[in-house]
Amino acid sequence: MAEADLDVVIRSGAKKLHKALMDEARKRQARLAGFAAKAKTRDAKARHRQTAKEMMLLAHAAARRLQITAENAADSYARAMKKALEDIKAAEAKPAKKTAKQKS
């Protein structure tokens, strides 16, 4: 991984975080579904089901924001490295200019 670009590392880290977040959300949804199944009243069942549904919607939104942020950071890093490389090549191509102090 010594030669890996940081943008690839950012993307792979985001994928791992996304997977972990969604796994945890599924576990919590299953727990809430279990509460709904054990509930004695219709209102309690509906409340637990609605909570599970809303929790998954929020988890999906958080995962999507995480993914978008990581993609933006990786793209920004890649652009910055490309520009830095171009600047280095341009500086090497130009002959060194002597200033007035260096001429004296």
Order of alpha helices (4+ residues) and beta strands (2+ residues): alpha-alpha-alpha
